[in-house]
Amino acid sequence: MSREYDYLLDGDPREVLVWHKRSDVWGNPVFADRCTLAHLTATDDAAVARFGVGVQVLQGAFNTSIGASAGTHDFGRVIDAYIPGTDWLDAQRFFRAQGWAAWYRRPPLFSRHIHMVSLPVVDTGVRVGEFVPGQIADYLADPPRDG
């Protein structure tokens, strides 16, 4: 059975596209590389199936406008999001189960959101922000035990 996002897997995985399902919470386009966009779309479908509501993006990839992100969103594979009406830790567990390195960020250091990095099965050659390799390494070195 074909899914609506299969086309995202055809072509250069580093190509930057716009997510056509929806905008971010401020009405801006959500940018991501092909692989991350396919991952986000599959995760969104799974969220709708499980929670009855889709993923809401606060900040996509290829975004340099938020200084507090310290360069993590400058390139690919990184999304800040949440699932409306879902407990933050339940959403974090859900995103992790969907193949994302995901962390619930909260005050006082951050506004509430789930910071997540797409963990592809293979290296796609997508450039990432300078702190992202360390985030991935930390996540994989000590996998969360919460799902």
CNS distance restraints for C-alpha pairs under 8 A (distance, minus, plus):
assign (resid   2 and name CA) (resid   6 and name CA) 6.79 0.50 0.50
assign (resid   5 and name CA) (resid   9 and name CA) 7.59 0.50 0.50
assign (resid   5 and name CA) (resid  38 and name CA) 5.92 0.50 0.50
assign (resid   5 and name CA) (resid  41 and name CA) 6.71 0.50 0.50
assign (resid   5 and name CA) (resid  42 and name CA) 7.56 0.50 0.50
assign (resid   6 and name CA) (resid  10 and name CA) 7.40 0.50 0.50
assign (resid   6 and name CA) (resid  38 and name CA) 7.51 0.50 0.50
assign (resid   8 and name CA) (resid  34 and name CA) 5.46 0.50 0.50
assign (resid   8 and name CA) (resid  35 and name CA) 6.98 0.50 0.50
assign (resid   8 and name CA) (resid  37 and name CA) 7.18 0.50 0.50
assign (resid   8 and name CA) (resid  38 and name CA) 5.67 0.50 0.50
assign (resid   9 and name CA) (resid  13 and name CA) 7.17 0.50 0.50
assign (resid   9 and name CA) (resid  34 and name CA) 6.51 0.50 0.50
assign (resid   9 and name CA) (resid  35 and name CA) 6.47 0.50 0.50
assign (resid   9 and name CA) (resid  38 and name CA) 6.83 0.50 0.50
assign (resid  11 and name CA) (resid  15 and name CA) 7.75 0.50 0.50
assign (resid  11 and name CA) (resid  34 and name CA) 7.99 0.50 0.50
assign (resid  12 and name CA) (resid  34 and name CA) 7.41 0.50 0.50
assign (resid  13 and name CA) (resid  33 and name CA) 6.37 0.50 0.50
assign (resid  13 and name CA) (resid  34 and name CA) 4.97 0.50 0.50
assign (resid  13 and name CA) (resid  35 and name CA) 5.63 0.50 0.50
assign (resid  13 and name CA) (resid 124 and name CA) 6.11 0.50 0.50
assign (resid  13 and name CA) (resid 125 and name CA) 7.65 0.50 0.50
assign (resid  13 and name CA) (resid 126 and name CA) 7.09 0.50 0.50
assign (resid  14 and name CA) (resid  33 and name CA) 5.31 0.50 0.50
assign (resid  14 and name CA) (resid  34 and name CA) 6.32 0.50 0.50
assign (resid  14 and name CA) (resid  35 and name CA) 7.70 0.50 0.50
assign (resid  14 and name CA) (resid 124 and name CA) 7.13 0.50 0.50
assign (resid  14 and name CA) (resid 125 and name CA) 6.72 0.50 0.50
assign (resid  14 and name CA) (resid 126 and name CA) 5.05 0.50 0.50
assign (resid  14 and name CA) (resid 127 and name CA) 7.76 0.50 0.50
assign (resid  15 and name CA) (resid  33 and name CA) 5.33 0.50 0.50
assign (resid  15 and name CA) (resid  34 and name CA) 5.89 0.50 0.50
assign (resid  16 and name CA) (resid  31 and name CA) 6.55 0.50 0.50
assign (resid  16 and name CA) (resid  32 and name CA) 5.42 0.50 0.50
assign (resid  16 and name CA) (resid  33 and name CA) 4.31 0.50 0.50
assign (resid  16 and name CA) (resid  34 and name CA) 6.34 0.50 0.50
assign (resid  17 and name CA) (resid  31 and name CA) 5.67 0.50 0.50
assign (resid  17 and name CA) (resid  32 and name CA) 5.70 0.50 0.50
assign (resid  17 and name CA) (resid  33 and name CA) 5.99 0.50 0.50
assign (resid  17 and name CA) (resid  34 and name CA) 6.47 0.50 0.50
assign (resid  17 and name CA) (resid  37 and name CA) 7.66 0.50 0.50
assign (resid  18 and name CA) (resid  29 and name CA) 6.29 0.50 0.50
assign (resid  18 and name CA) (resid  30 and name CA) 5.56 0.50 0.50
assign (resid  18 and name CA) (resid  31 and name CA) 4.65 0.50 0.50
assign (resid  18 and name CA) (resid  32 and name CA) 6.57 0.50 0.50
assign (resid  19 and name CA) (resid  23 and name CA) 7.34 0.50 0.50
assign (resid  19 and name CA) (resid  29 and name CA) 7.00 0.50 0.50
assign (resid  19 and name CA) (resid  30 and name CA) 5.42 0.50 0.50
assign (resid  19 and name CA) (resid  31 and name CA) 6.30 0.50 0.50
assign (resid  19 and name CA) (resid  32 and name CA) 7.42 0.50 0.50
assign (resid  19 and name CA) (resid  37 and name CA) 6.61 0.50 0.50
assign (resid  21 and name CA) (resid  41 and name CA) 7.93 0.50 0.50
assign (resid  22 and name CA) (resid  29 and name CA) 7.64 0.50 0.50
assign (resid  22 and name CA) (resid  30 and name CA) 7.70 0.50 0.50
assign (resid  23 and name CA) (resid  27 and name CA) 5.09 0.50 0.50
assign (resid  23 and name CA) (resid  28 and name CA) 5.36 0.50 0.50
assign (resid  23 and name CA) (resid  29 and name CA) 4.83 0.50 0.50
assign (resid  23 and name CA) (resid  30 and name CA) 5.72 0.50 0.50
assign (resid  23 and name CA) (resid  57 and name CA) 7.49 0.50 0.50
assign (resid  24 and name CA) (resid  28 and name CA) 5.35 0.50 0.50
assign (resid  24 and name CA) (resid  29 and name CA) 6.20 0.50 0.50
assign (resid  24 and name CA) (resid  30 and name CA) 5.90 0.50 0.50
assign (resid  24 and name CA) (resid  56 and name CA) 6.64 0.50 0.50
assign (resid  24 and name CA) (resid  57 and name CA) 4.80 0.50 0.50
assign (resid  24 and name CA) (resid  58 and name CA) 5.51 0.50 0.50
assign (resid  24 and name CA) (resid  59 and name CA) 6.69 0.50 0.50
assign (resid  24 and name CA) (resid  60 and name CA) 7.64 0.50 0.50
assign (resid  25 and name CA) (resid  56 and name CA) 6.58 0.50 0.50
assign (resid  25 and name CA) (resid  57 and name CA) 6.18 0.50 0.50
assign (resid  25 and name CA) (resid  58 and name CA) 5.68 0.50 0.50
assign (resid  26 and name CA) (resid  58 and name CA) 7.73 0.50 0.50
assign (resid  30 and name CA) (resid  57 and name CA) 7.53 0.50 0.50
assign (resid  30 and name CA) (resid  59 and name CA) 7.33 0.50 0.50
assign (resid  30 and name CA) (resid  60 and name CA) 5.20 0.50 0.50
assign (resid  30 and name CA) (resid  61 and name CA) 7.39 0.50 0.50
assign (resid  31 and name CA) (resid  37 and name CA) 7.99 0.50 0.50
assign (resid  31 and name CA) (resid  60 and name CA) 5.66 0.50 0.50
assign (resid  31 and name CA) (resid  61 and name CA) 5.59 0.50 0.50
assign (resid  31 and name CA) (resid  62 and name CA) 6.22 0.50 0.50
assign (resid  31 and name CA) (resid  63 and name CA) 7.88 0.50 0.50
assign (resid  32 and name CA) (resid  36 and name CA) 5.96 0.50 0.50
assign (resid  32 and name CA) (resid  37 and name CA) 5.54 0.50 0.50
assign (resid  32 and name CA) (resid  60 and name CA) 6.58 0.50 0.50
assign (resid  32 and name CA) (resid  61 and name CA) 5.09 0.50 0.50
assign (resid  32 and name CA) (resid  62 and name CA) 6.60 0.50 0.50
assign (resid  32 and name CA) (resid  76 and name CA) 5.99 0.50 0.50
assign (resid  32 and name CA) (resid  77 and name CA) 6.95 0.50 0.50
assign (resid  33 and name CA) (resid  37 and name CA) 6.03 0.50 0.50
assign (resid  33 and name CA) (resid  61 and name CA) 7.85 0.50 0.50
assign (resid  33 and name CA) (resid  76 and name CA) 5.86 0.50 0.50
assign (resid  33 and name CA) (resid  77 and name CA) 7.05 0.50 0.50
assign (resid  33 and name CA) (resid 126 and name CA) 7.35 0.50 0.50
assign (resid  34 and name CA) (resid  38 and name CA) 6.16 0.50 0.50
assign (resid  35 and name CA) (resid  39 and name CA) 6.17 0.50 0.50
assign (resid  35 and name CA) (resid 120 and name CA) 7.69 0.50 0.50
assign (resid  35 and name CA) (resid 124 and name CA) 7.82 0.50 0.50
assign (resid  36 and name CA) (resid  40 and name CA) 6.00 0.50 0.50
assign (resid  36 and name CA) (resid  76 and name CA) 7.41 0.50 0.50
assign (resid  36 and name CA) (resid  77 and name CA) 5.41 0.50 0.50
assign (resid  36 and name CA) (resid  78 and name CA) 7.96 0.50 0.50
assign (resid  36 and name CA) (resid 118 and name CA) 6.05 0.50 0.50
assign (resid  37 and name CA) (resid  41 and name CA) 6.03 0.50 0.50
assign (resid  38 and name CA) (resid  42 and name CA) 6.19 0.50 0.50
assign (resid  39 and name CA) (resid  43 and name CA) 6.10 0.50 0.50
assign (resid  39 and name CA) (resid 118 and name CA) 7.09 0.50 0.50
assign (resid  40 and name CA) (resid  44 and name CA) 5.99 0.50 0.50
assign (resid  41 and name CA) (resid  45 and name CA) 6.26 0.50 0.50
assign (resid  42 and name CA) (resid  46 and name CA) 6.28 0.50 0.50
assign (resid  43 and name CA) (resid  47 and name CA) 6.09 0.50 0.50
assign (resid  43 and name CA) (resid  55 and name CA) 7.64 0.50 0.50
assign (resid  43 and name CA) (resid  95 and name CA) 7.48 0.50 0.50
assign (resid  43 and name CA) (resid  98 and name CA) 6.32 0.50 0.50
assign (resid  44 and name CA) (resid  48 and name CA) 6.25 0.50 0.50
assign (resid  44 and name CA) (resid  54 and name CA) 5.12 0.50 0.50
assign (resid  44 and name CA) (resid  55 and name CA) 5.22 0.50 0.50
assign (resid  45 and name CA) (resid  49 and name CA) 6.27 0.50 0.50
assign (resid  45 and name CA) (resid  54 and name CA) 6.95 0.50 0.50
assign (resid  46 and name CA) (resid  50 and name CA) 6.11 0.50 0.50
assign (resid  47 and name CA) (resid  51 and name CA) 5.50 0.50 0.50
assign (resid  47 and name CA) (resid  52 and name CA) 6.83 0.50 0.50
assign (resid  47 and name CA) (resid  53 and name CA) 6.23 0.50 0.50
assign (resid  47 and name CA) (resid  54 and name CA) 5.34 0.50 0.50
assign (resid  47 and name CA) (resid  55 and name CA) 6.60 0.50 0.50
assign (resid  47 and name CA) (resid  83 and name CA) 7.65 0.50 0.50
assign (resid  48 and name CA) (resid  52 and name CA) 4.37 0.50 0.50
assign (resid  48 and name CA) (resid  53 and name CA) 4.49 0.50 0.50
assign (resid  48 and name CA) (resid  54 and name CA) 4.88 0.50 0.50
assign (resid  48 and name CA) (resid  55 and name CA) 7.97 0.50 0.50
assign (resid  49 and name CA) (resid  53 and name CA) 7.79 0.50 0.50
assign (resid  51 and name CA) (resid  86 and name CA) 7.61 0.50 0.50
assign (resid  53 and name CA) (resid  83 and name CA) 7.05 0.50 0.50
assign (resid  53 and name CA) (resid  84 and name CA) 6.97 0.50 0.50
assign (resid  54 and name CA) (resid  83 and name CA) 6.41 0.50 0.50
assign (resid  54 and name CA) (resid  84 and name CA) 7.79 0.50 0.50
assign (resid  55 and name CA) (resid  81 and name CA) 6.64 0.50 0.50
assign (resid  55 and name CA) (resid  82 and name CA) 5.96 0.50 0.50
assign (resid  55 and name CA) (resid  83 and name CA) 5.00 0.50 0.50
assign (resid  55 and name CA) (resid  84 and name CA) 7.58 0.50 0.50
assign (resid  56 and name CA) (resid  81 and name CA) 5.47 0.50 0.50
assign (resid  56 and name CA) (resid  82 and name CA) 5.42 0.50 0.50
assign (resid  56 and name CA) (resid  83 and name CA) 5.92 0.50 0.50
assign (resid  56 and name CA) (resid  84 and name CA) 7.22 0.50 0.50
assign (resid  57 and name CA) (resid  79 and name CA) 7.09 0.50 0.50
assign (resid  57 and name CA) (resid  80 and name CA) 5.98 0.50 0.50
assign (resid  57 and name CA) (resid  81 and name CA) 4.29 0.50 0.50
assign (resid  57 and name CA) (resid  82 and name CA) 6.68 0.50 0.50
assign (resid  58 and name CA) (resid  79 and name CA) 7.74 0.50 0.50
assign (resid  58 and name CA) (resid  80 and name CA) 5.36 0.50 0.50
assign (resid  58 and name CA) (resid  81 and name CA) 5.18 0.50 0.50
assign (resid  58 and name CA) (resid  82 and name CA) 7.68 0.50 0.50
assign (resid  58 and name CA) (resid 113 and name CA) 7.73 0.50 0.50
assign (resid  59 and name CA) (resid  63 and name CA) 7.30 0.50 0.50
assign (resid  59 and name CA) (resid  73 and name CA) 7.92 0.50 0.50
assign (resid  59 and name CA) (resid  79 and name CA) 5.85 0.50 0.50
assign (resid  59 and name CA) (resid  80 and name CA) 5.02 0.50 0.50
assign (resid  59 and name CA) (resid  81 and name CA) 6.96 0.50 0.50
assign (resid  60 and name CA) (resid  73 and name CA) 7.00 0.50 0.50
assign (resid  60 and name CA) (resid  78 and name CA) 6.70 0.50 0.50
assign (resid  60 and name CA) (resid  79 and name CA) 4.70 0.50 0.50
assign (resid  60 and name CA) (resid  80 and name CA) 6.43 0.50 0.50
assign (resid  61 and name CA) (resid  73 and name CA) 4.90 0.50 0.50
assign (resid  61 and name CA) (resid  74 and name CA) 6.46 0.50 0.50
assign (resid  61 and name CA) (resid  75 and name CA) 5.76 0.50 0.50
assign (resid  61 and name CA) (resid  76 and name CA) 5.18 0.50 0.50
assign (resid  61 and name CA) (resid  77 and name CA) 6.42 0.50 0.50
assign (resid  61 and name CA) (resid  78 and name CA) 5.32 0.50 0.50
assign (resid  61 and name CA) (resid  79 and name CA) 5.82 0.50 0.50
assign (resid  62 and name CA) (resid  73 and name CA) 5.64 0.50 0.50
assign (resid  62 and name CA) (resid  74 and name CA) 4.66 0.50 0.50
assign (resid  62 and name CA) (resid  75 and name CA) 4.44 0.50 0.50
assign (resid  62 and name CA) (resid  76 and name CA) 6.07 0.50 0.50
assign (resid  63 and name CA) (resid  73 and name CA) 5.41 0.50 0.50
assign (resid  63 and name CA) (resid  74 and name CA) 5.17 0.50 0.50
assign (resid  63 and name CA) (resid  75 and name CA) 7.24 0.50 0.50
assign (resid  64 and name CA) (resid  71 and name CA) 6.89 0.50 0.50
assign (resid  64 and name CA) (resid  73 and name CA) 6.58 0.50 0.50
assign (resid  64 and name CA) (resid  74 and name CA) 5.19 0.50 0.50
assign (resid  66 and name CA) (resid  70 and name CA) 7.87 0.50 0.50
assign (resid  67 and name CA) (resid  71 and name CA) 7.49 0.50 0.50
assign (resid  69 and name CA) (resid  73 and name CA) 6.62 0.50 0.50
assign (resid  71 and name CA) (resid 129 and name CA) 5.49 0.50 0.50
assign (resid  71 and name CA) (resid 130 and name CA) 6.64 0.50 0.50
assign (resid  71 and name CA) (resid 131 and name CA) 7.38 0.50 0.50
assign (resid  72 and name CA) (resid  78 and name CA) 6.99 0.50 0.50
assign (resid  72 and name CA) (resid 128 and name CA) 7.26 0.50 0.50
assign (resid  72 and name CA) (resid 129 and name CA) 4.46 0.50 0.50
assign (resid  72 and name CA) (resid 130 and name CA) 6.53 0.50 0.50
assign (resid  72 and name CA) (resid 131 and name CA) 5.98 0.50 0.50
assign (resid  72 and name CA) (resid 132 and name CA) 6.01 0.50 0.50
assign (resid  73 and name CA) (resid  78 and name CA) 5.75 0.50 0.50
assign (resid  73 and name CA) (resid  79 and name CA) 7.31 0.50 0.50
assign (resid  73 and name CA) (resid 128 and name CA) 7.73 0.50 0.50
assign (resid  73 and name CA) (resid 129 and name CA) 6.18 0.50 0.50
assign (resid  74 and name CA) (resid 128 and name CA) 7.20 0.50 0.50
assign (resid  74 and name CA) (resid 129 and name CA) 5.57 0.50 0.50
assign (resid  75 and name CA) (resid 127 and name CA) 5.94 0.50 0.50
assign (resid  75 and name CA) (resid 128 and name CA) 4.84 0.50 0.50
assign (resid  75 and name CA) (resid 129 and name CA) 5.55 0.50 0.50
assign (resid  76 and name CA) (resid 126 and name CA) 6.16 0.50 0.50
assign (resid  76 and name CA) (resid 127 and name CA) 5.94 0.50 0.50
assign (resid  76 and name CA) (resid 128 and name CA) 5.05 0.50 0.50
assign (resid  76 and name CA) (resid 129 and name CA) 7.38 0.50 0.50
assign (resid  77 and name CA) (resid 117 and name CA) 5.42 0.50 0.50
assign (resid  77 and name CA) (resid 118 and name CA) 5.14 0.50 0.50
assign (resid  77 and name CA) (resid 119 and name CA) 7.92 0.50 0.50
assign (resid  77 and name CA) (resid 126 and name CA) 7.60 0.50 0.50
assign (resid  77 and name CA) (resid 128 and name CA) 6.68 0.50 0.50
assign (resid  78 and name CA) (resid 115 and name CA) 7.43 0.50 0.50
assign (resid  78 and name CA) (resid 116 and name CA) 5.77 0.50 0.50
assign (resid  78 and name CA) (resid 117 and name CA) 4.55 0.50 0.50
assign (resid  78 and name CA) (resid 118 and name CA) 6.53 0.50 0.50
assign (resid  78 and name CA) (resid 128 and name CA) 7.98 0.50 0.50
assign (resid  79 and name CA) (resid 115 and name CA) 6.19 0.50 0.50
assign (resid  79 and name CA) (resid 116 and name CA) 5.42 0.50 0.50
assign (resid  79 and name CA) (resid 117 and name CA) 6.48 0.50 0.50
assign (resid  80 and name CA) (resid 113 and name CA) 6.21 0.50 0.50
assign (resid  80 and name CA) (resid 114 and name CA) 5.48 0.50 0.50
assign (resid  80 and name CA) (resid 115 and name CA) 4.56 0.50 0.50
assign (resid  80 and name CA) (resid 116 and name CA) 6.11 0.50 0.50
assign (resid  81 and name CA) (resid 113 and name CA) 5.75 0.50 0.50
assign (resid  81 and name CA) (resid 114 and name CA) 5.26 0.50 0.50
assign (resid  81 and name CA) (resid 115 and name CA) 6.70 0.50 0.50
assign (resid  81 and name CA) (resid 116 and name CA) 7.73 0.50 0.50
assign (resid  82 and name CA) (resid  88 and name CA) 7.60 0.50 0.50
assign (resid  82 and name CA) (resid  91 and name CA) 6.96 0.50 0.50
assign (resid  82 and name CA) (resid 113 and name CA) 5.86 0.50 0.50
assign (resid  82 and name CA) (resid 114 and name CA) 5.86 0.50 0.50
assign (resid  83 and name CA) (resid  91 and name CA) 6.46 0.50 0.50
assign (resid  86 and name CA) (resid  90 and name CA) 6.68 0.50 0.50
assign (resid  86 and name CA) (resid  91 and name CA) 6.19 0.50 0.50
assign (resid  87 and name CA) (resid  91 and name CA) 6.15 0.50 0.50
assign (resid  88 and name CA) (resid  92 and name CA) 6.18 0.50 0.50
assign (resid  88 and name CA) (resid 104 and name CA) 6.65 0.50 0.50
assign (resid  88 and name CA) (resid 113 and name CA) 7.88 0.50 0.50
assign (resid  88 and name CA) (resid 114 and name CA) 7.66 0.50 0.50
assign (resid  89 and name CA) (resid  93 and name CA) 6.19 0.50 0.50
assign (resid  89 and name CA) (resid 104 and name CA) 6.83 0.50 0.50
assign (resid  90 and name CA) (resid  94 and name CA) 6.12 0.50 0.50
assign (resid  91 and name CA) (resid  95 and name CA) 6.14 0.50 0.50
assign (resid  91 and name CA) (resid 114 and name CA) 7.84 0.50 0.50
assign (resid  92 and name CA) (resid  96 and name CA) 6.20 0.50 0.50
assign (resid  92 and name CA) (resid 102 and name CA) 5.94 0.50 0.50
assign (resid  92 and name CA) (resid 103 and name CA) 6.28 0.50 0.50
assign (resid  92 and name CA) (resid 104 and name CA) 6.14 0.50 0.50
assign (resid  92 and name CA) (resid 114 and name CA) 6.55 0.50 0.50
assign (resid  93 and name CA) (resid  97 and name CA) 6.12 0.50 0.50
assign (resid  93 and name CA) (resid 102 and name CA) 7.98 0.50 0.50
assign (resid  93 and name CA) (resid 146 and name CA) 6.29 0.50 0.50
assign (resid  93 and name CA) (resid 147 and name CA) 5.20 0.50 0.50
assign (resid  94 and name CA) (resid  98 and name CA) 6.32 0.50 0.50
assign (resid  94 and name CA) (resid 147 and name CA) 7.48 0.50 0.50
assign (resid  95 and name CA) (resid  99 and name CA) 6.65 0.50 0.50
assign (resid  95 and name CA) (resid 100 and name CA) 5.57 0.50 0.50
assign (resid  95 and name CA) (resid 101 and name CA) 7.64 0.50 0.50
assign (resid  95 and name CA) (resid 102 and name CA) 6.33 0.50 0.50
assign (resid  95 and name CA) (resid 116 and name CA) 7.77 0.50 0.50
assign (resid  96 and name CA) (resid 100 and name CA) 4.79 0.50 0.50
assign (resid  96 and name CA) (resid 101 and name CA) 5.83 0.50 0.50
assign (resid  96 and name CA) (resid 102 and name CA) 5.80 0.50 0.50
assign (resid  96 and name CA) (resid 147 and name CA) 6.61 0.50 0.50
assign (resid  97 and name CA) (resid 147 and name CA) 6.06 0.50 0.50
assign (resid  99 and name CA) (resid 118 and name CA) 6.77 0.50 0.50
assign (resid  99 and name CA) (resid 119 and name CA) 5.97 0.50 0.50
assign (resid  99 and name CA) (resid 120 and name CA) 7.89 0.50 0.50
assign (resid 100 and name CA) (resid 116 and name CA) 5.87 0.50 0.50
assign (resid 100 and name CA) (resid 117 and name CA) 5.45 0.50 0.50
assign (resid 100 and name CA) (resid 118 and name CA) 4.82 0.50 0.50
assign (resid 100 and name CA) (resid 119 and name CA) 5.55 0.50 0.50
assign (resid 101 and name CA) (resid 116 and name CA) 5.37 0.50 0.50
assign (resid 101 and name CA) (resid 117 and name CA) 5.07 0.50 0.50
assign (resid 101 and name CA) (resid 118 and name CA) 6.53 0.50 0.50
assign (resid 101 and name CA) (resid 119 and name CA) 6.59 0.50 0.50
assign (resid 101 and name CA) (resid 136 and name CA) 6.87 0.50 0.50
assign (resid 101 and name CA) (resid 139 and name CA) 6.44 0.50 0.50
assign (resid 102 and name CA) (resid 114 and name CA) 6.34 0.50 0.50
assign (resid 102 and name CA) (resid 115 and name CA) 5.60 0.50 0.50
assign (resid 102 and name CA) (resid 116 and name CA) 4.16 0.50 0.50
assign (resid 102 and name CA) (resid 117 and name CA) 6.46 0.50 0.50
assign (resid 103 and name CA) (resid 114 and name CA) 5.47 0.50 0.50
assign (resid 103 and name CA) (resid 115 and name CA) 5.29 0.50 0.50
assign (resid 103 and name CA) (resid 116 and name CA) 6.39 0.50 0.50
assign (resid 104 and name CA) (resid 112 and name CA) 7.36 0.50 0.50
assign (resid 104 and name CA) (resid 113 and name CA) 6.00 0.50 0.50
assign (resid 104 and name CA) (resid 114 and name CA) 4.50 0.50 0.50
assign (resid 104 and name CA) (resid 115 and name CA) 6.40 0.50 0.50
assign (resid 105 and name CA) (resid 109 and name CA) 7.83 0.50 0.50
assign (resid 105 and name CA) (resid 110 and name CA) 5.86 0.50 0.50
assign (resid 105 and name CA) (resid 111 and name CA) 6.86 0.50 0.50
assign (resid 105 and name CA) (resid 112 and name CA) 5.51 0.50 0.50
assign (resid 105 and name CA) (resid 113 and name CA) 5.35 0.50 0.50
assign (resid 105 and name CA) (resid 114 and name CA) 5.83 0.50 0.50
assign (resid 105 and name CA) (resid 115 and name CA) 6.67 0.50 0.50
assign (resid 106 and name CA) (resid 110 and name CA) 4.94 0.50 0.50
assign (resid 106 and name CA) (resid 111 and name CA) 5.31 0.50 0.50
assign (resid 106 and name CA) (resid 112 and name CA) 4.39 0.50 0.50
assign (resid 106 and name CA) (resid 113 and name CA) 6.73 0.50 0.50
assign (resid 107 and name CA) (resid 111 and name CA) 5.52 0.50 0.50
assign (resid 107 and name CA) (resid 112 and name CA) 6.61 0.50 0.50
assign (resid 117 and name CA) (resid 132 and name CA) 7.82 0.50 0.50
assign (resid 117 and name CA) (resid 136 and name CA) 7.53 0.50 0.50
assign (resid 119 and name CA) (resid 136 and name CA) 7.94 0.50 0.50
assign (resid 120 and name CA) (resid 124 and name CA) 7.52 0.50 0.50
assign (resid 128 and name CA) (resid 132 and name CA) 6.23 0.50 0.50
assign (resid 128 and name CA) (resid 133 and name CA) 7.57 0.50 0.50
assign (resid 129 and name CA) (resid 133 and name CA) 7.86 0.50 0.50
assign (resid 131 and name CA) (resid 135 and name CA) 6.37 0.50 0.50
assign (resid 132 and name CA) (resid 136 and name CA) 6.15 0.50 0.50
assign (resid 133 and name CA) (resid 137 and name CA) 6.08 0.50 0.50
assign (resid 134 and name CA) (resid 138 and name CA) 6.03 0.50 0.50
assign (resid 135 and name CA) (resid 139 and name CA) 6.14 0.50 0.50
assign (resid 136 and name CA) (resid 140 and name CA) 6.12 0.50 0.50
assign (resid 137 and name CA) (resid 141 and name CA) 5.90 0.50 0.50
assign (resid 138 and name CA) (resid 142 and name CA) 6.29 0.50 0.50
assign (resid 139 and name CA) (resid 143 and name CA) 5.50 0.50 0.50
assign (resid 139 and name CA) (resid 144 and name CA) 7.42 0.50 0.50
